């Protein structure tokens, strides 16, 4: 720890999609639904630089908990910055808790930068036969100019709070 930054991120176990495990660090936690959390983790990986040399780099990413991150036994997480939903927050509109996971992008015709609408995969307005986007990719896409969230399905209700909702949430 340094005097400028008293917060030293605690270790966590990061679970990769293929089941491999790696020790990383936990930087923040955001509650996105009453029973769903995103954790900002960092892991050290190897990357080739412009000269072709391999060097260690730190990658940070938001991941779903507990599916992709687990606590390390004996470690306290009390000091990790945590944003919780307000206790009186109305439930977010979700089409179906059992709906297919992910998001799909409907590309809209027109000139200029790529324009589109993000939908839940089971939305009646969603295009068929297009790739399903992960949560992180959907959030990145939603932040691009010209992309909007469908209000007919759960896209707006689930993604908008993750994009903008934390500005008004107070720490406990």
Secondary structure per residue as TSV (DSSP state, phi and psi in degrees):
chain	resnum	aa	ss	phi	psi
A	1	X	-	360.0	148.9
A	2	X	-	-115.6	165.5
A	3	X	S	-69.4	-32.6
A	4	X	S	-71.6	-31.1
A	5	X	-	-129.8	89.2
A	6	X	-	-71.4	-10.6
A	7	X	-	-88.8	111.4
A	8	X	-	-104.0	113.9
A	9	X	-	-59.9	132.0
A	10	X	E	-77.1	158.0
A	11	X	E	-74.0	149.2
A	12	X	E	-139.7	162.2
A	13	X	E	-96.3	119.6
A	14	X	E	-94.2	132.1
A	15	X	E	-108.4	114.9
A	16	X	-	-75.2	158.8
A	17	X	T	-55.0	-30.0
A	18	X	T	-87.2	6.6
A	19	X	S	94.5	-10.3
A	20	X	-	-65.6	153.0
A	21	X	E	-121.1	144.9
A	22	X	E	-145.6	144.6
A	23	X	E	-80.2	130.8
A	24	X	E	-132.4	-165.1
A	25	X	E	-127.0	150.0
A	26	X	E	-103.4	122.7
A	27	X	E	-105.8	-28.0
A	28	X	E	-166.1	158.6
A	29	X	E	-132.2	134.6
A	30	X	E	-128.3	125.5
A	31	X	E	-82.9	123.5
A	32	X	E	-107.5	-21.0
A	33	X	E	-144.4	165.6
A	34	X	T	-53.2	-31.7
A	35	X	T	-123.5	27.1
A	36	X	E	-136.7	136.8
A	37	X	E	-130.9	149.0
A	38	X	E	-116.1	136.7
A	39	X	E	-116.4	134.6
A	40	X	E	-89.7	112.4
A	41	X	E	-115.9	163.3
A	42	X	E	-132.9	138.8
A	43	X	E	-133.7	151.4
A	44	X	E	-96.2	127.1
A	45	X	E	-130.4	177.9
A	46	X	E	-107.2	143.3
A	47	X	E	-144.9	147.9
A	48	X	E	-86.6	130.2
A	49	X	-	-84.9	-176.0
A	50	X	T	-62.7	-24.7
A	51	X	T	-88.1	0.5
A	52	X	S	85.9	5.8
A	53	X	-	-85.4	143.2
A	54	X	E	-88.4	131.4
A	55	X	E	-142.4	153.5
A	56	X	E	-73.8	141.2
A	57	X	E	-136.4	153.5
A	58	X	E	-100.5	124.7
A	59	X	E	-107.9	133.5
A	60	X	E	-114.3	141.8
A	61	X	E	-158.0	150.7
A	62	X	E	-84.5	130.9
A	63	X	E	-130.2	155.2
A	64	X	E	-75.9	136.9
A	65	X	E	-113.3	141.0
A	66	X	T	-93.5	8.9
A	67	X	T	-60.4	-34.7
A	68	X	S	-122.4	8.4
A	69	X	E	-153.4	139.5
A	70	X	E	-133.5	150.8
A	71	X	E	-70.5	157.4
A	72	X	-	-94.7	129.2
A	73	X	T	-56.8	131.9
A	74	X	T	86.7	-0.9
A	75	X	-	-98.3	136.0
A	76	X	-	-90.9	136.5
A	77	X	-	-114.1	15.6
A	78	X	T	-62.4	-28.8
A	79	X	T	-93.5	1.9
A	80	X	S	-72.8	129.5
A	81	X	E	-55.6	125.4
A	82	X	E	-131.8	127.9
A	83	X	E	-109.7	119.7
A	84	X	-	-107.4	153.6
A	85	X	-	-66.9	144.6
A	86	X	-	-60.9	143.6
A	87	X	T	-58.9	-28.4
A	88	X	T	-95.4	11.4
A	89	X	-	-63.6	132.5
A	90	X	-	-67.9	151.8
A	91	X	-	-63.0	141.3
A	92	X	-	-77.3	144.5
A	93	X	-	-69.9	115.3
A	94	X	-	-123.0	128.1
A	95	X	S	-61.0	-43.4
A	96	X	-	-165.3	123.6
A	97	X	T	-60.5	-21.1
A	98	X	T	-96.5	10.6
A	99	X	S	-62.4	158.2
A	100	X	-	-58.8	144.5
A	101	X	S	-74.9	155.2
A	102	X	S	96.8	-171.4
A	103	X	E	-143.7	154.5
A	104	X	E	-127.0	147.9
A	105	X	E	-106.6	122.4
A	106	X	E	-93.1	117.0
A	107	X	E	-84.2	131.6
A	108	X	E	-98.6	140.7
A	109	X	-	-69.6	155.2
A	110	X	-	142.3	163.4
A	111	X	S	-82.2	165.6
A	112	X	S	93.7	-165.1
A	113	X	S	-62.4	156.0
A	114	X	-	-53.8	125.9
A	115	X	E	-113.1	147.8
A	116	X	E	-169.2	174.6
A	117	X	E	-128.0	129.8
A	118	X	E	-88.1	133.5
A	119	X	E	-128.5	157.9
A	120	X	E	-70.3	149.3
A	121	X	T	-59.3	-27.3
A	122	X	T	-94.8	8.2
A	123	X	-	-68.3	139.1
A	124	X	T	-63.1	-22.4
A	125	X	T	-92.9	-6.7
A	126	X	S	-72.1	140.8
A	127	X	-	-69.1	150.8
A	128	X	S	-99.8	149.7
A	129	X	S	77.7	17.4
A	130	X	S	-107.2	155.8
A	131	X	-	-63.1	147.5
A	132	X	-	-86.5	133.2
A	133	X	B	-93.4	144.4
A	134	X	-	-72.1	169.1
A	135	X	H	-58.4	-47.6
A	136	X	H	-62.4	-42.7
A	137	X	H	-66.0	-40.2
A	138	X	H	-63.0	-41.3
A	139	X	H	-64.9	-42.6
A	140	X	H	-61.4	-43.0
A	141	X	H	-65.3	-40.8
A	142	X	H	-63.7	-26.6
A	143	X	T	-81.0	-9.8
A	144	X	S	-77.2	141.6
A	145	X	T	-59.9	141.4
A	146	X	T	89.9	-2.8
A	147	X	E	-105.8	134.4
A	148	X	E	-127.0	166.1
A	149	X	E	-102.4	134.3
A	150	X	-	-64.1	133.4
A	151	X	S	-97.2	-3.9
A	152	X	S	-84.8	-22.9
A	153	X	S	-119.2	-164.0
A	154	X	H	-81.6	-1.7
A	155	X	H	-57.3	-51.3
A	156	X	H	-65.8	-43.4
A	157	X	H	-66.9	-30.7
A	158	X	H	-93.6	-39.7
A	159	X	H	-85.6	-35.6
A	160	X	H	-58.5	-44.7
A	161	X	H	-62.4	-31.0
A	162	X	H	-72.0	-30.3
A	163	X	H	-82.2	-38.6
A	164	X	H	-129.0	-15.2
A	165	X	G	-73.7	-15.1
A	166	X	G	-82.7	-13.2
A	167	X	G	-63.3	-30.2
A	168	X	G	-103.8	0.8
A	169	X	-	-85.8	133.2
A	170	X	-	-96.0	146.4
A	171	X	-	-67.9	148.6
A	172	X	-	-81.5	360.0
